Amino acid sequence: MLGPRGIRANAIAPAVVATEMSNFAKTEEGRDYALGIQALKRLAQPDDIGGVVAFLASEDARWITGDTVDGGIRTLATEEISDRECRTVRLPPLPIRRSR
């Protein structure tokens, strides 16, 4: 367990970043696909990623842990799921512990 020791763990999953490794995004079809999975409709730049890493490693992010920064890909997936019919599941109430 890392949290009790003050260790934060976060991830960055930017999808397509405009580098030499993303040559497929230089074609019209590849670019259309890459932009289609991005909420902001632009490819990430290497400097975009560096700023996020610096922020997450800083004291300003001291309350953030267990999260993934992904440039909005999960946002699009969540919107797509919420557009479908969803089934409501009722969970039993949590037991309340009273302190003495």
Buried (B, 14 or more C-beta within 10 A) or exposed (E): EEEEEEEBEBEBEBBBBBEEEBEEBEEEEBBEEBBEBBBEEEBBEEEBBEEBEEEBEEEEBEEEBEEEBBBBBEEBEEEEEEEEEEEEEEEEEEEEEEEE
